[in-house]
């Protein structure tokens, strides 16, 4: 399977970047689906590989263009471009090579009849069952010269651990985005700066303002309050301004949001220091690397700037301390107000007291604004000083640059003079330039190695692009040829349609004219001709038109069942119509997202872990197991249910049972031989005595009869085994039969009395009256015993009762969930056709309709939705309770019948007239 991790470029604006996705290739539609992870069932989207082309850049060219080294582009139809990135260039080369190969195989196999999943399934790794023998590989009509050229231009590469099904167990490669990293860094620094302001959760609760020093709020003494009363009285006379905000809990009239204390400084200081560091780090120190005086002057400049920063920090510290002092004064004044208000609240009117508080708030608000403006003035003055310092630094750098240019001019002049002297004196030249020549030689060798690496990379890229051009040209020619063939096919079909319309017009015209004579009218001839055309077998009399004729219905389906019977013409018409409807449904389902991709994605996620029961797996099985995974899943389901039986047996248990059944006398072997060819005569695997399935069927039934001598063999077991053998080997099919008979079904289900089967029919009647009351009342009204039809459904799990597609979907859920599925689908079949049955108004027509109506149900998806959706709730406990109740009733009835039988036998022995009466069992024996 082509699957693995790739990073896809997605998003818009500043959020655009590479995101890790799990990619799975679907060979049925040539789509590359991508999921959030290996455990996801629904894809985020897909890329159409069949109509795409690929490209990538060399590492140097990619770096110059701003692309990643291991990124490649998938150019889809309509100009859409998807940028994908692998973990390494080796993975990128492997993905490109595999996608090219998949596109080549798919586009060279576009014949609908060959790709039809109903006539020849997708080539896959079948390992079990009879169906595996009927899975031919796809036949590609390739151009030999083009194939040789592709092989020459192919690039050999192997994948890493991030490609393939084993990659599902690996963690997704994560590449942090630059934007996210920077945002995270800023948020971390802000959090650190805030935490430096608040040094604890509990120990600093006694302090309201958190600074670098521990400041405590002290409770003022009554003397301090009395001393400050006079000062507050003087301040209230000239206080004017806007009303300040009032703190309800402590009457502290101060706005924390307007104070530029230290909680707002760390981010500003951090940004400013970052800018200073960047500017200092990016200073052109390389220009003065050879001049010691310039280096010293630069260090002095850095030292001066650090001194200025130190002075700035000291001033900030003083301002913060002054601020804390003012705040403490404000706190004391507020507490004084509280004390003053408590002393004078009895003698002063309430409105005047409120006015005093308002005045106090206005005074403090104006003082806060004044302090804020003073701080802003100080900060602006400091910024002016910093700007002046920067201007001085820039002037010094300009002078340094001018000196550097002058020094370089002098060096150039000196080198020019040396060059002229070297030209005059060749002997001294050879000795003087030995070391520079050696240095130049090393540089040239390094440059040569780099150019060789680039040359090899460009050769690889050139081979890939040449192969891409070759494939695209060949695919374009094939597409043009297919278009011409489809045009001819369309013309042929249009002509045939015109002929059919002409015949129908003649038929309608003849039917419109009344015919009184008994002679055969032309209408009967036309009807006969139309029937012959509909039933005419497909022959190769006109090989030139073999391609143009639509191949809609094959002789056998993928399970080996015959699609159109050979005996009755009327049944042929019905069967062919049904096969065409099934073909139409399958074509419409293929246009939707393939369930096979969901299955491959799920199975890839279980590569390195044991498969377990879960809701996701149950939903996948209910939607149907794909043809290529059914062998594996059926075997897993069977082992899940019979693990306790298999663990208690010795190795070779099945072969031992079979050997004993063949060598010793087995009472069931005669009946088994009689039923072998009657098991599934419409399936090619069991149609003749020499068929491979017949011998396997015989072995499994004999081994089971030897394991269960009480049951031996019962008609119905042969059909269960035959269906299991289509996807399982002999031993697995044997354990599948053990699962059904000994685990799923109650005891005495397949014994001579069929006691469990009779009980289930009564349970089903109860469920019909509960889930489908109208239909049950309809059957009761016309006295129709529908259990005569449903009895066989339960006994052989719908074999030969529904079309093959629905049958195997029922078996998928049955082997996973158990016998409750039979009740669900039996009710769903009746609900599917409820309205049609209610229209029938006599018992004969109802019973006749019930005999064949299940073969007319073709939409498996709708039937599954009814079974697992419309019929809920469906508790298994209810079925068990009703089985117990009806089991007692049936046992009492059988006891009464046995008593009647014994009375009859005694009476026959005593009465001479009844001695000639014998039962059916006695007659058979």
Helices and strands as residue ranges (DSSP letters): E 3-10, G 13-15, E 17-26, E 31-35, E 45-48, E 53-56, H 59-65, E 71-75, G 77-79, E 81-85, H 89-107, H 112-115, G 131-134, H 144-153, G 165-169, H 178-197, H 222-237, G 256-258, G 262-264, H 265-281, G 285-288, H 292-344, H 350-424, H 426-432, H 434-512, H 522-535, G 543-545, H 569-590, H 595-605, H 615-622, G 627-629, H 630-641, H 643-647, H 653-663, H 669-675, H 692-707, H 717-725, H 730-738, I 739-744, H 755-771, H 773-781, H 787-796, H 804-817, H 820-832, H 834-838, H 843-852, G 853-856, H 860-865, I 866-870, H 876-910, H 920-924
